[in-house]
Amino acid sequence: MLALHPFIVILELEATLKPHVSNPPASEPETPQKRTWWAASLSRGGAALFLLLLCLVFAISGRQIWRGWPATTSASNAEFSSSASAPVQAPNGDGLSSLQLPTGRTLVYEQVDHIYTIATGEKSSHALQTPGYIYNRAVPAVVTAGKELLYSGAGIWRMSLSGGSATQIASLPSDQVITSMVVSSDGSTLAWSSAPKDGSGTISLYAGPLDHTSRVYQQPADKCPCYRAFAFPNNDTHTLLLTNDRGDHRSVRYGLWKLTLGQGSSAQPQPYLSDADQQGPLALAPHGNNLLYSTFQGYVPMQEEHAPDDISSLSYANSLSVASIGGAQTQVGRTQTLLPEQGDLENTEEYRWVSTPQFSPDARMLAYTEFSVSNVKHFPRQYALYTVDLHGASGAKPQLLATSTAHYMETGAWLDDHTVTFYADNALYALDIQQHSVARITATGAYADVIAAIE
């Protein structure tokens, strides 16, 4: 009889742990008689065995309950501590090796709530004290050559990244919004623009030393080209490159103009790159004054899930070209086509679009994110990372670096001449293009825009 006790215990516990139902089936066995028989025949040895099995069941049940209990750690910490690999793989589908992050680098990135820094090798980010900060994709924060941070909101502030508090260096009326902010390559000169929030009034351009900018151009807001600052040519604080936002305060840029500073109110922007056919500038190389631009930019269906809300306004490049804009040229110089336009396609899923191109610090490499859009529900995107060796022996041709399973992806600043950062699904990563290795830098918990990497 004792040999049957473990089996009886398991039957009893199974009957006890079954989900409660108000009207059990007629075939469900009744248990009171079984319990009476089992209790009357239980010996001391059976009681000891029963207690042992009962403890075992409680231990297993308790462990399952603990596993299912909600985590008390923050989302970002939980994600960072996971062992999940980066959502990228080699073009042949193989996984990438693990990257040892270069030391002595600090990444600066911004989110909707704060601007953060994180040193390579550290697990936690540091939120900077940035009074007045307002996130704006069209006006990202800027890090100068002197490692000062410039950011905007209801004005413009500057602060040293090595320590110290933020100081406001420009203000604007409450009915205006800042539409652009750029700094010269030596970090000495600032240019920015403002426009009326409601579209009625004047657009103003300001330029000058960081702490003392003054208005250099003004125009009616209802008469485009509606200028905003794009960049200063390298090693030049007397020429300001402008682009046209067509009255849209969001992140759009069409055409290119040159404005010579120091000539008073008589100076007029001179056309440099036509804004016809959705043509527009994308980035200026850190050396050599090479302009990356697209001969066609188009709108694509908004990705409705797992993407930042503010990408609905973005236009994306369908081609890439590089041209010199140095000296007294009145139009772009010799042009090199990196990625030709696709033209009209019947199947819109075949279009490939370019996002967030980034020059390497030595200006030899270009990295960018490319994606296509599916026509199914929510318009999901398929992402990949590409690089271009601008000084390659066989010509500057895009090379597929990695494909991705991420829902949303953007290229970020370069850590060094061969390591580029990227954002993917609430985390920041670094990818070494020479070693084909990758590492997660930090989990961000939400969308993050990498604006600079400093030593």
N, C-alpha and C positions, 0 to 999 in steps of 0.2 A: 504493500500500500504506500509506503514512503516513496517508492520510486515514481509514483504518479504525482507527488506534490508539486514539483516545479511546473509540470504541465498545467495542473489545476490553477496555480498562481497566475500563470500567463493568461489563461482563459479569463480568470476573474479580472485582471487588470485591463485586458482588452475590452471586456464588457463595461468597465468603469470609465475608460477613456474614450469610448465612442461618442461622436457628436450627439448632442441632445436633440431629439425630435419630439414634437408634441403628440404625434400618432404613429408609433413605430409599426412596421409591417407585422402581419399576423405570424409570419415565420420566424420573427425575432425570438430567440429562446428566453424563457423566463428565468431569472436568476435567484430568487429568494431560496428555493429548495436547495439549489446547488451550494449556495453560501452556507446553509445550515449543515449540510452533509460535510462540507470541507472543513468547517470549524470543529465539528465533533470528532473528526478522525485525525486531527493534527497532533502530532507528537512533538516532543521538545526539539528533536532534530529537525523536523519539518518547520517548526517555528523559526529556528535559527536560519534555515535556508530561505524561508519566506522573507525575513527581515533583510537578508543580504541582497536578494533579488529586488526587493522594494527600494532599497537604497540605490541600487544600480539604475533602476528605471527613473527614479527622481533625478539622479545625476545626469543621465542622458537628456531627459526632458529639460532640465535646467540649462544645460549647455545650448540646446536648440533655442530656448527662449532668449538666452543672452545674445546668441548670434543674430536673432531677429530684432533685438532692441535697437531703437534709433541711436545713431552715433551722436556723441556730445561735442565732438571736435568740429571746427569750422570746415566748410566745404573745401577751401583752398588747402588747408593742412592735410585733410584726408586725401585729397587728390595728389598732393606732392608725395605723400608717404607710400602711395601705391607703386607697384612694380610694373605698371603698364608701360609698354614701349611707345616710342614716338609714332604718330600716325603717318609715317612715310616709309617708303621702301625703294630699293634700287629699281631701275627701269625693267629689269628682268623678273621682278617680284621678290627677290631675296631681301632679307632684312639687312639693315645697316648696322655696322659695328658700333660699340659704345665709345663716345668721345670723352676724352679728358679735357675739360674746359680750360682755356688759357687763363693763367692767373693775372691779377693786377688790372682787371677790367671791371668797369661799372656800367650797368645798363640803366638807362633812364627811360621810363615809359609812363604813359598817362592813361587814366581811365575816367569814367564819368565823375567819380567822386574826388579823386586825388591824383597827384603826380608822385611817382614812386622811383626809388633807386634800389638796385640790388647788385651786390658784388658777386662775381663769378665764384662759385664754390660755396656760397652761403645759401641757406634754405629759406630765409625770411626776407621780405622786402621792407623798406623803410619809407613810410609816407612823409613827404615833405610838407612843411607848414607853408601853405600857399594861399594867403588871404585874397579874396576876390576872384579866385580861379573859377572859370566857367569852361567846361569842356566844349570844344568846337572842332569837328573834324576838318573844317575848311581853314582853320587857323591853329595848327598844332604848335605846341611849345617848341622853343628853339634853344639849343645849347651853343654858346659862342666858342671861339677858339681859346678864350681865356677861362673856359669852364664855368661860365655864368649861365644861369637859366633865365630865359625870358618867357613869360606866359601872359595870356590875355584873359579878360573878362569884361567888366565895366571899366576898362582901362588896360594898361600894360604895367607889369611888374618885372623887376630883375632881382636875382639873388645869387650869391656865390654857392656853388655846389660843395665847396670845401668847408662851409659853415657860415653862419650869419642869417639874419632875417631878411625877408623880402621888402623891397622898397618900390613904391609906385612911381613910375617915371612918365606916365601919360594918362590922361583922363579924357572922357568924352561925354557928351550930353546923354540923358537917359533915353532919348528918342533915336539914338544912333546905335549901330552895331559895327564891330570891327570885322572887316572882311579879308584882311591879309596882314602878315607880319613876317618880314625877312631881315636878315642881318648880313653885313659884308663878311668876306672870308677872313679878315683880320679881327673881326669882332668889335670894330670901333663905331660902325655906322648902322643905324636902324632905319627901316622904312616900313610904313604901315598905311592902311587905308580904312576909311569908314564910310558907311552909307546909311540912309534913313531906313528904319525898320519897316515903315509902311510904304516905302518906295517913293514918297513925295518929299522933295528937298534937294540937297546937293551931296555929291560924292566928293570926298577930300582925300588927297594923298599927302603924307607927311614923311619927312626924311631929315636926318641930321645925326649928331652924336647921340649916344644912347640916352643920356639924361636930358637932352634938349633938342627934340625934334620940332620942326616947324612945317607949316603947310607949304607945299611946293606946287600943288596943282588942285584945281577945283572945277567941277562940271555939274550940270543938271543931271539928276538921277534918271530922268525920263528920256535922255538922249545918249544912246549907246554908240560906240563902244563904252561900256561901263568898266572903267579901269580898276585894277587892283594890282598890288606889287607881286611880282613873281620871283625875282632874284637880283642880286648884284653880280655882274661879271667878276670873275676871280681877280683879286688884286686891283680892284677898281671901286672907288667910293664915289665917283662923280657921274656914273651912269646907272640908271635904274631900269630894269626890264619890267615891262608891264604886260598884263594879259587882260582879256575881256571876260567878265562873268555873265554878260547879257542880262543883268538885273537880278540874277539869282545869287543869294548870299551864301549858298552852300558850296560844296567843293567842286566847282566847275571852272575850266580855263580854256579859252579859245583864242587863237592868234597870239602874236607877240609884237610889242612896240618898245622902242628905246626912248627914254626921257633923260636929257642931259641936265644934271643938277647944277645949281649955282648960277643960273641965268635969269633968275627972277620969274615973275608971272608970265613973261613973254614966251617961255619955253613951251613947246608943244610936242606931244609924243609922236615919234616917227615910226610908221609901219615897218615891220621887219619880217614877220611871218603872217601870211593871210589867215584870217579866221573863217574863210569860206570852207564849205565841205567838212565842217566839224573838225578842222585841223587845230591842234593845240600842243603846247609844251608840256612835258612830263617831268623832267629833271635836268639839272645842270651838273656836269661832272665837277668834282672838287679840284681838278687841275686841268689846264688847257682850254677852258671855255668851250667845251664840246656840249652841245645841246641835244638832249634826247627828246624827240617829239613824235607825234603820231599824225599821219596824213588823214586819218579818219577815226573819230571817236563816236561810239553809239551807246544807246541805252539798252539794257537787257532786262528781262523780267526780274523783279525783286525776289531774292531767296526768302521764302516766307517762314522758314524755321532755322534755328541754330545760327542766326546771323545778327549782327548789330542792326538796330532799327534805322540808323541814319544812313544806310547804304542805298536807300531808295532814290536818292538824288544823284548818285554817281553815274558818270559816263565812263566807258572803258575803251581802251585803245584796241583797235583791230590791226594795227601795223606799228612798226618801230623803225625810226630812222635817226641817224646821228649826223650832225653838221656843226661846223665851226662857226662861232659868232664873235670872234675876237676882233680887235682893232676898230677901224672906222667903217666897217662894212655896213651897207644899207640893206642887205638881204643875206640870207643864210649862204654859207660857202659851200664847198664840195660836200655833197650829201652821200652817205653810205646807208643803204637799206639793210636793216637787220632782219626784219620780218615784214614781208609784203602784205598788202591788203588782200582779203579773200574775195572781194567782189560780192555779187548777188548769188546767194545759195538758196535752193528750194527747201532744203531741210535745215531749219534754224539750229538744230542740235549739232550741226557740223561747224558752226562758227566757234572760233577760239578767241578769247578775250584776255587782255593783259592787265594785270593789277599790280600796284605798288612796286615799280622798278626801283632798284637801288644800286648806285655805283659803289664799288669798293673804295677804300681810302686812297689807294694808289691810282685810281681811275682806270685800271687795266681791265677789270671785270665788271660785268653787269649781271645782276640777279633779278628775277621777277617771278611772280606767280601767274600761271596761265590756267584758265578754266573754260569749261563748256557748260551749257545749261540744258537740262532735260525738260521736256515738255509735259512731264507728268505732274501730278498734284504737288503743290508747294515749290515747284521749279528748283529742285536740288541741283547742286553744281558738282562737277568732278574736277578736282584740283591737281596741279603738278607744279614742280619747281624747275625753272630753267636758268641756265647761265650762258653768257656770251663772253668769249675772250676777245676783247676789242683790238688786241694786238696779235692775234693768232696768225701763225704762218700760212694757214689755209684760208684766211679770211674770217671775218666776224660772223659766225653762224651760231644760232641758238642750239644748245645741247641740253637734252633732257637730263636733269640731275636726279630727280626723285618723283615718284608718283605718290598720291596721298589718299587716305581713306577719311580724312577730316571732313566735317560738315562745312566748316568755314576756315579760310586760310588767307594770310597776308604775309608778304615779305617785310622784314624789319631791317634795322641798321646792321652794318657789318661789325663784328667784334674785332677783326683784323683783316689783313689782305686776302685771307683764304677761308674765313669762317663767317657765315652769314646767319642772322637770326630770323626766326619766323614765328608768327602767332598761329596756333591751331587749337580750336575747341577749348578755350579757357586755360591755355598754358602757353609759355614761351619756350622756344627751343633754339639750339645752335647746331649748325650743320657745317662740317669741314668739307669743302668741295674737293680737296686733294686726297684726304684719307677716306672720304665717303663714310663718315661716322657722324653720329648725332647724339645729343644729350639734351635732357630737359633742364631748363634754367630755373623755372619756378612755375607753380600753378597760380593763376590769377583769379579764378573764380568767375570771371566775366571777360568781356572783350577788352583787350589792351593794345595800345598803339606804341610801338617802340620808336622813340624819337632820336635816340643817340646812344653811342657806346663810347666811353671815355676811359683813359688810362689814369 
